Amino acid sequence: MANTVSSFYQTLVTASTEASQALVGPNAFLDAIYLDYKPEAASIGQTLNVPIPAIVTGSVADGGVADPTFTDISFTTEAIVFNKHPQFNYIVRDFEQFNSPLLIRQVFLDAAIKGVAEYIDEQVSGLFTTGNFTTNSAISTTSHVVTTAQFLQGMAVLLAQRVNCNDVQNMSFIQHPVPWTALMGDSNWTQQSIASELVAERVRNSGAIGASYGATIAHDLFTPVSGSAPNRTFTGCYFHRWAVAVATRPLPPPDAKVADYMYIMYKGIPIRITLAWSVLKNGYCVLVEAGFGMKVVRENMGQLFSTAE
């Protein structure tokens, strides 16, 4: 038989390596948080212990001329429940319609893989609320823009919390697209005579500020919003990567006797793709799944901005 499950699956594997960047947003939150990945499989509902660096300044002492003293390695363990199971599954009833890797990728695989990642990004964005970040009071802004003075006010707050605010790789300032685009029209952020020719040119050429004041500036459609236009309130966040942790593991492999499967990594998330023929469904069952858990682990490392439209 020419069109076996295995031959169809090999076509699927080929397509998954060519996934495009279309059909989804930038997933800014997913790119900005701490992602704890280990290759061993985990089951949904399992509690994972994620190590978080400890602050040891209080344990540092002057040894003088005495012999050195030693302390066991120290870190904080955060218990994160592996309880999220995003999935998007298909039935393909006519193999001949989808025996091209390009067709498989374009018709459903891109959307499924990116959709799972976007779902995780949306869940992570929902953590950035005043209920989860209580150490630093949210800074209220108006006219749908965070001014440079207000941003620097937030920086001063984080610096007082021992956050390294000049660490561009780990500091992010993420907003809803409405206040984010307002930054590009604000002279204090982008005018050449104020912000430099380099910043102004980048904004006009690429439509993005990129980095400013030691932080990567990005937008995410899933940033928390309340109310309705034209009276919405947007919650943006200026934070260090260690403020939020996502723990992800591969889902357990299915029985190889009844299904073909593979794992692919997308944005650091192991996504399991399973393929099996179903007599009941009379078609190829394609399952695209991931598993993760999430938690605010260092709320003092985040500064929220409540921006009125």
Secondary structure, DSSP 4 states (H G I P E B T S, - for coil): --S-HHHHHHHHHHHHTT--S-SS---HHHHHSEEEE-SS---TTEEEEEEEEPP-GGG----TTSPP------EEEEEEEE-B--EEEEEE--GGGG-SHHHHIIIIIHHHHHHHHHHHHHHHHTT-STTT--SSPPEEE-TT---HHHHHHHHHHHHHTT--TT-TTTEEEEE-HHHHHHHHT-HHHH-HHHH-HHHHHHHHHHS--EEETTEEEEE-TTS-EES-TTS-EEEEEEEEGGGEEEEE-PPPPPPTTT-EEEEEEETTEEEEEEEEEETTTTEEEEEEE--EEEEE--GGGEEEEEEE-
